[in-house]
């Protein structure tokens, strides 16, 4: 009886809120402040209020439209998407940014509180936003954004109201893995704004469509170091072999160490026997980033004759970064033992490191495409001494690189008594099933 009474009270309060908003609407036709209040009250009505909020997106007063898009984004249900898509077509950059963040937030809950829109401020008619250097967010593989959402964001990336709105939309496309917007991102690469170009490059990296590779070759010598490095990295990730000569030229001529590292790393992602000498000649370089890239190149060439030299370098290397890349090379060359001092164990152990977890996971993800390596990793999932970071990290690896043989180990891991581990295993299974034919 008490629960029924509480439910009735809640229903009455919601109805009262809608009636109040309706009353405000009737008295607010000529008063923008009253229309803002009406929108605010309607927003409290949840999804049921969306049909009434929609018309406010066409209000002639900017403040009213801003309040409307904020309310619609906060409601954040499936029914909000069409209205947010409509809001992306508004001429005001603040509304474009808020609509963009609202669309991403539907697929990646919590994004609206940390995205670009959460940090922007309006100065007169201009918008200033703070773009963080961290741009690694991406939805899980089993999450597919509606094509209309991606197309709307692509249009903004190509021609939003301000450079901030365009850069924000490009970032959103990458987070949603919006393949349909690749032509828009390629067009955005020709912007004169470095942030727009950079965000578009990172989005292309996340989508991983090789067809975009040739379209960014003109940026390999860009005067903005951040853009140039991103373009070089993207070229390597997309495997654009047509750019190998350009990358070699950049490696030899650039005086910026960050650019040289990026160039050699990109070359290492496109193994070519003709580059063998380039890698081996830099395996003992004084710069640790160059040593890392050289070891990656040797790893992907898989030349058995390189193993003794790599083992020697692994034994003498003191820096964690190069030791990880040398471990990657040794495992790639067939060393799959899991003793405490073995390279595969070293990669797994570094899943516990906040500083190197991402590097180790990336190497393991590539190595786990090989069935023999996966077989060597499966026992770790059931080891009593394995940490939650090791188990969760390997679950993420198998989500990307596993095959059907990974399903039983992940199903067993989903019963782990540590909640973070079992949740990671269940997420990995969803992603794996979404990827497998």
C-alpha positions as CSV (number, residue, x, y, z in Angstrom):
1,X,0.0,0.0,0.0
2,X,2.8,2.4,0.9
3,X,4.7,1.7,-2.3
4,X,1.5,2.3,-4.3
5,X,1.0,5.6,-2.5
6,X,4.6,6.7,-3.3
7,X,4.2,5.8,-7.0
8,X,1.0,7.7,-7.1
9,X,2.7,10.8,-5.5
10,X,5.5,10.5,-8.0
11,X,3.1,10.4,-10.9
12,X,1.2,13.4,-9.6
13,X,4.4,15.4,-9.2
14,X,5.5,14.6,-12.7
15,X,2.1,15.6,-14.1
16,X,2.1,18.8,-12.0
17,X,5.5,19.6,-13.5
18,X,4.2,19.2,-17.0
19,X,1.1,21.2,-16.3
20,X,3.3,24.0,-14.8
21,X,5.5,24.0,-17.9
22,X,2.4,24.1,-20.1
23,X,1.1,27.0,-18.1
24,X,4.4,28.8,-18.5
25,X,4.4,28.1,-22.2
26,X,1.0,29.7,-22.6
27,X,2.2,32.8,-20.8
28,X,5.6,32.9,-22.3
29,X,5.1,33.5,-26.0
30,X,6.5,37.0,-25.9
31,X,8.9,36.6,-23.0
32,X,12.2,34.7,-23.6
33,X,12.9,34.5,-19.9
34,X,9.6,32.7,-19.3
35,X,10.3,30.4,-22.2
36,X,13.7,29.5,-20.6
37,X,11.8,28.7,-17.4
38,X,9.3,26.6,-19.3
39,X,12.0,24.6,-21.0
40,X,13.7,24.1,-17.6
41,X,10.4,22.8,-16.1
42,X,9.7,20.5,-19.1
43,X,13.2,19.0,-18.7
44,X,12.2,17.7,-15.4
45,X,9.5,15.6,-17.1
46,X,11.9,13.1,-18.6
47,X,11.4,11.4,-21.9
48,X,7.7,12.1,-22.0
49,X,8.5,15.8,-22.3
50,X,10.6,15.5,-25.5
51,X,7.8,16.2,-27.9
52,X,7.2,19.5,-26.1
53,X,10.9,20.4,-25.9
54,X,11.5,19.8,-29.6
55,X,9.8,23.1,-30.8
56,X,12.1,25.1,-28.6
57,X,15.1,24.1,-30.7
58,X,13.7,26.5,-33.4
59,X,13.2,29.4,-30.9
60,X,14.5,32.7,-32.3
61,X,16.2,33.5,-29.0
62,X,19.6,31.8,-28.5
63,X,19.2,31.4,-24.7
64,X,16.0,29.4,-25.2
65,X,17.6,27.1,-27.7
66,X,20.6,26.5,-25.5
67,X,18.4,25.6,-22.6
68,X,16.4,23.3,-24.8
69,X,19.4,21.3,-26.1
70,X,20.8,21.1,-22.6
71,X,17.5,19.6,-21.4
72,X,17.3,17.2,-24.3
73,X,20.9,16.0,-23.8
74,X,20.3,15.5,-20.1
75,X,17.3,13.4,-20.7
76,X,19.5,11.3,-22.9
77,X,17.2,8.5,-24.1
78,X,16.9,6.9,-27.5
79,X,14.1,9.4,-28.2
80,X,16.5,12.3,-27.6
81,X,18.8,11.3,-30.6
82,X,16.6,12.8,-33.4
83,X,16.3,16.1,-31.6
84,X,20.0,16.3,-30.9
85,X,20.7,15.5,-34.6
86,X,18.4,18.4,-35.4
87,X,20.3,20.6,-33.0
88,X,23.6,19.9,-34.7
89,X,22.2,21.9,-37.7
90,X,21.8,25.1,-35.5
91,X,24.1,28.0,-36.5
92,X,25.3,28.6,-33.0
93,X,28.5,26.8,-32.0
94,X,27.5,26.3,-28.4
95,X,24.4,24.4,-29.4
96,X,26.5,22.4,-31.9
97,X,29.0,21.4,-29.2
98,X,26.2,20.6,-26.6
99,X,24.4,18.5,-29.2
100,X,27.6,16.7,-30.2
101,X,28.4,15.8,-26.6
102,X,24.8,14.7,-26.0
103,X,25.0,12.3,-28.9
104,X,28.2,10.8,-27.7
105,X,26.9,10.6,-24.2
106,X,24.1,8.3,-25.3
107,X,26.6,5.8,-26.5
108,X,29.3,6.5,-23.9
109,X,27.5,7.5,-20.6
110,X,29.3,10.2,-18.6
111,X,31.0,11.8,-21.6
112,X,29.0,15.0,-21.3
113,X,30.5,15.8,-18.0
114,X,34.1,15.4,-19.2
115,X,33.9,16.3,-22.9
116,X,34.8,19.5,-24.6
117,X,31.4,21.0,-23.9
118,X,31.9,20.8,-20.2
119,X,34.9,23.2,-20.4
120,X,33.8,25.8,-22.9
121,X,33.0,29.4,-22.2
122,X,31.3,32.0,-24.2
123,X,33.0,35.4,-24.7
124,X,30.6,37.6,-26.6
125,X,29.8,35.7,-29.7
126,X,32.9,33.5,-29.6
127,X,33.3,30.1,-27.9
128,X,36.5,29.0,-26.2
129,X,37.0,25.3,-25.4
130,X,39.8,23.3,-23.7
131,X,40.8,20.2,-25.6
132,X,42.7,17.7,-23.4
133,X,45.7,15.9,-24.8
134,X,44.2,12.6,-23.7
135,X,42.0,11.4,-26.6
136,X,41.8,7.6,-26.1
137,X,38.1,7.2,-25.5
138,X,36.2,4.9,-27.9
139,X,33.0,2.8,-27.6
140,X,33.2,-0.9,-27.4
141,X,33.1,-2.9,-30.6
142,X,29.6,-4.2,-30.0
143,X,28.2,-0.7,-29.8
144,X,27.1,0.7,-33.2
145,X,26.0,4.3,-33.5
146,X,23.1,5.1,-35.8
147,X,24.3,6.1,-39.2
148,X,22.3,9.3,-39.0
149,X,24.2,10.3,-35.8
150,X,27.5,9.7,-37.5
151,X,26.5,11.6,-40.6
152,X,25.4,14.6,-38.5
153,X,28.7,14.7,-36.7
154,X,30.6,14.3,-39.9
155,X,28.8,17.3,-41.4
156,X,29.9,19.3,-38.3
157,X,33.5,18.2,-38.5
158,X,33.5,19.3,-42.2
159,X,31.8,22.6,-41.6
160,X,30.7,23.5,-38.1
161,X,30.1,27.0,-36.9
162,X,33.6,27.4,-35.3
163,X,36.9,25.5,-35.3
164,X,36.1,24.4,-31.8
165,X,32.7,22.9,-32.9
166,X,34.4,21.2,-35.9
167,X,37.3,19.8,-33.7
168,X,34.8,18.6,-31.1
169,X,32.7,16.8,-33.8
170,X,35.8,15.2,-35.3
171,X,36.7,13.8,-31.8
172,X,33.1,12.5,-31.5
173,X,33.3,10.7,-34.8
174,X,36.4,8.9,-33.6
175,X,34.9,7.9,-30.3
176,X,31.9,6.4,-32.1
177,X,34.1,4.7,-34.7
178,X,32.0,6.5,-37.3
179,X,33.3,4.9,-40.6
180,X,30.5,6.6,-42.5
181,X,32.1,10.0,-41.8
182,X,35.5,9.2,-43.2
183,X,35.0,11.5,-46.3
184,X,34.1,14.3,-43.9
185,X,37.2,13.7,-41.8
186,X,39.4,13.7,-44.9
187,X,37.8,17.0,-45.9
188,X,38.5,18.4,-42.4
189,X,42.2,17.5,-42.9
190,X,42.4,20.5,-45.3
191,X,41.3,22.9,-42.6
192,X,43.8,25.7,-41.7
193,X,43.2,25.0,-38.0
194,X,45.7,22.6,-36.4
195,X,43.2,21.4,-33.7
196,X,40.6,20.4,-36.3
197,X,43.3,18.5,-38.3
198,X,44.7,16.8,-35.3
199,X,41.3,15.6,-34.0
200,X,40.4,14.4,-37.5
201,X,43.7,12.4,-37.7
202,X,43.1,10.8,-34.3
203,X,39.5,9.9,-35.3
204,X,40.8,8.3,-38.5
205,X,43.3,6.3,-36.3
206,X,40.4,5.0,-34.2
207,X,38.3,4.0,-37.2
208,X,41.3,2.3,-38.9
209,X,40.0,2.5,-42.5
210,X,43.0,1.9,-44.7
211,X,41.4,3.7,-47.6
212,X,42.0,7.0,-45.8
213,X,45.8,6.5,-45.8
214,X,46.7,8.2,-49.1
215,X,44.5,11.2,-48.2
216,X,46.8,12.4,-45.4
217,X,50.2,12.0,-47.1
218,X,50.4,15.8,-47.6
219,X,50.6,16.2,-43.8
220,X,53.7,14.1,-43.3
221,X,55.8,17.3,-43.5
222,X,53.4,19.7,-41.8
223,X,55.0,22.6,-40.0
224,X,53.0,21.9,-36.8
225,X,54.9,19.2,-35.0
226,X,51.8,17.8,-33.2
227,X,50.0,17.5,-36.5
228,X,53.0,16.0,-38.3
229,X,53.6,13.4,-35.7
230,X,49.9,12.5,-35.7
231,X,49.9,12.2,-39.5
232,X,53.0,10.0,-39.4
233,X,51.4,7.7,-36.7
234,X,48.2,7.5,-38.7
235,X,50.1,6.5,-41.8
236,X,51.7,3.6,-40.0
237,X,48.5,2.5,-38.3
238,X,46.7,2.4,-41.7
239,X,49.5,0.6,-43.4
240,X,50.0,3.0,-46.2
241,X,53.0,1.5,-47.9
242,X,53.0,4.0,-50.6
243,X,54.4,6.5,-48.0
244,X,57.4,4.4,-47.0
245,X,59.9,6.5,-49.0
246,X,58.4,9.7,-47.5
247,X,58.7,8.3,-44.0
248,X,62.3,7.3,-44.7
249,X,63.1,10.8,-45.9
250,X,61.4,12.3,-42.8
251,X,63.5,9.9,-40.5
252,X,66.7,10.9,-42.2
253,X,66.1,14.7,-42.5
254,X,64.1,15.8,-39.5
255,X,65.9,17.4,-36.6
256,X,63.0,16.8,-34.2
257,X,63.4,13.6,-32.2
258,X,59.6,13.2,-31.7
259,X,59.2,13.2,-35.5
260,X,62.1,10.8,-36.0
261,X,60.6,8.4,-33.5
262,X,57.2,8.6,-35.1
263,X,58.6,8.0,-38.6
264,X,60.6,4.9,-37.5
265,X,57.6,3.5,-35.6
266,X,55.4,4.0,-38.6
267,X,57.9,2.2,-40.8
268,X,58.0,-0.6,-38.2
269,X,54.3,-1.1,-38.6
270,X,54.8,-1.9,-42.3
271,X,57.4,-4.7,-42.3
272,X,59.6,-4.8,-45.4
273,X,62.8,-6.9,-45.7
274,X,64.4,-3.9,-47.4
275,X,64.1,-2.0,-44.1
276,X,65.9,-4.7,-42.1
277,X,69.1,-2.7,-42.0
278,X,67.3,0.4,-40.9
279,X,66.0,-1.4,-37.8
280,X,69.1,-3.3,-36.9
281,X,71.3,-0.2,-37.3
282,X,69.2,1.6,-34.7
283,X,68.7,-1.2,-32.2
284,X,71.5,0.3,-30.0
285,X,70.6,4.0,-30.6
286,X,71.1,6.4,-27.7
287,X,67.5,7.5,-27.8
288,X,65.2,4.9,-26.1
289,X,62.2,5.8,-28.4
290,X,64.3,5.0,-31.5
291,X,65.4,1.7,-29.8
292,X,61.7,0.8,-29.2
293,X,60.8,1.5,-32.8
294,X,63.7,-0.5,-34.1
295,X,62.8,-3.5,-32.0
296,X,59.2,-3.3,-33.2
297,X,60.4,-3.4,-36.8
298,X,62.5,-6.5,-36.1
299,X,59.5,-8.1,-34.4
300,X,57.3,-7.8,-37.4
301,X,59.9,-9.0,-39.9
302,X,60.1,-12.3,-37.9
303,X,63.6,-13.2,-39.2
304,X,64.8,-16.0,-36.9
305,X,68.4,-14.9,-37.5
306,X,67.7,-11.8,-35.4
307,X,66.8,-13.7,-32.3
308,X,70.3,-13.9,-30.7
309,X,70.9,-10.2,-31.1
310,X,67.5,-9.3,-29.7
311,X,68.1,-11.6,-26.7
312,X,71.4,-9.9,-26.0
313,X,69.8,-6.5,-26.2
314,X,66.9,-7.7,-23.9
315,X,69.4,-8.8,-21.3
316,X,71.3,-5.6,-21.2
317,X,68.5,-3.0,-21.7
318,X,67.7,-1.0,-18.5
319,X,64.8,1.1,-19.7
320,X,61.2,-0.3,-19.4
321,X,60.0,1.0,-22.8
322,X,62.7,-0.6,-24.9
323,X,62.6,-3.8,-22.8
324,X,58.9,-4.1,-23.6
325,X,59.5,-3.7,-27.3
326,X,62.4,-6.2,-27.2
327,X,60.0,-8.6,-25.3
328,X,57.5,-8.0,-28.1
329,X,60.2,-8.9,-30.6
330,X,61.3,-12.1,-28.8
331,X,57.8,-13.4,-28.5
332,X,57.2,-12.6,-32.1
333,X,60.3,-14.6,-32.9
334,X,58.9,-17.6,-31.1
335,X,59.9,-17.4,-27.4
336,X,56.6,-18.3,-25.7
337,X,57.9,-19.5,-22.3
338,X,56.2,-18.1,-19.3
339,X,58.9,-18.3,-16.7
340,X,59.4,-15.3,-14.3
341,X,62.2,-13.8,-16.4
342,X,60.8,-14.6,-19.8
343,X,59.6,-11.8,-22.2
344,X,56.0,-13.0,-22.5
345,X,55.7,-12.9,-18.7
346,X,57.4,-9.5,-18.7
347,X,54.6,-8.2,-21.0
348,X,51.9,-9.6,-18.8
349,X,53.5,-8.2,-15.6
350,X,53.5,-4.7,-17.1
351,X,49.7,-4.8,-17.3
352,X,50.0,-3.8,-13.6
353,X,51.9,-0.7,-14.5
354,X,49.9,2.5,-14.8
355,X,52.7,4.0,-17.0
356,X,53.2,1.1,-19.3
357,X,49.8,-0.8,-19.2
358,X,48.7,0.6,-22.5
359,X,52.0,-0.3,-24.3
360,X,52.0,-3.8,-22.9
361,X,48.3,-4.3,-23.9
362,X,49.0,-3.1,-27.4
363,X,51.9,-5.5,-27.9
364,X,49.9,-8.4,-26.4
365,X,46.9,-7.6,-28.6
366,X,49.1,-7.9,-31.7
367,X,50.9,-11.0,-30.5
368,X,47.6,-12.7,-29.5
369,X,46.5,-12.9,-33.1
370,X,48.8,-16.0,-33.2
371,X,47.0,-19.1,-31.9
372,X,50.2,-20.4,-30.2
373,X,50.6,-17.2,-28.3
374,X,47.0,-17.2,-27.1
375,X,47.5,-20.8,-25.9
376,X,50.5,-19.6,-23.9
377,X,48.4,-16.8,-22.3
378,X,45.3,-18.8,-21.3
379,X,46.7,-20.4,-18.2
380,X,47.4,-16.9,-16.7
381,X,43.6,-16.3,-16.6
382,X,43.3,-19.0,-14.0
383,X,46.5,-18.5,-12.0
384,X,45.9,-17.8,-8.4
385,X,48.8,-15.4,-8.4
386,X,47.5,-13.4,-11.4
387,X,46.4,-9.9,-10.5
388,X,43.1,-8.3,-11.4
389,X,44.9,-5.9,-13.8
390,X,46.6,-8.9,-15.5
391,X,43.3,-10.8,-15.9
392,X,41.3,-7.7,-17.0
393,X,44.1,-6.6,-19.4
394,X,44.2,-10.1,-21.0
395,X,40.4,-10.1,-21.3
396,X,40.7,-6.8,-23.3
397,X,43.4,-8.3,-25.4
398,X,41.3,-11.4,-26.3
399,X,38.3,-9.2,-27.1
400,X,40.3,-7.7,-29.9
401,X,42.5,-10.6,-31.0
402,X,40.8,-13.7,-29.8
403,X,39.1,-16.3,-32.0
404,X,36.5,-19.0,-31.0
405,X,39.2,-20.7,-28.9
406,X,39.1,-17.7,-26.6
407,X,35.5,-18.2,-25.7
408,X,35.8,-21.0,-23.1
409,X,38.7,-19.2,-21.2
410,X,36.7,-16.0,-21.1
411,X,33.6,-17.7,-20.0
412,X,35.5,-19.3,-17.1
413,X,37.0,-15.8,-16.3
414,X,33.5,-14.3,-16.2
415,X,32.9,-16.4,-13.0
416,X,35.9,-14.8,-11.3
417,X,35.1,-13.6,-7.8
418,X,36.6,-10.2,-8.4
419,X,33.9,-8.0,-9.9
420,X,36.2,-5.9,-12.1
421,X,37.6,-9.1,-13.6
422,X,34.3,-10.8,-14.2
423,X,32.9,-7.6,-15.8
424,X,35.9,-7.3,-18.0
425,X,35.4,-10.9,-19.2
426,X,31.8,-10.4,-19.9
427,X,32.5,-7.2,-21.9
428,X,35.2,-9.1,-23.8
429,X,32.8,-11.8,-24.7
430,X,30.3,-9.3,-26.0
431,X,33.0,-7.6,-28.1
432,X,34.3,-11.0,-29.3
433,X,30.9,-12.3,-30.4
434,X,30.3,-9.0,-32.2
435,X,33.5,-9.3,-34.1
436,X,33.4,-13.0,-35.0
437,X,31.5,-14.1,-38.1
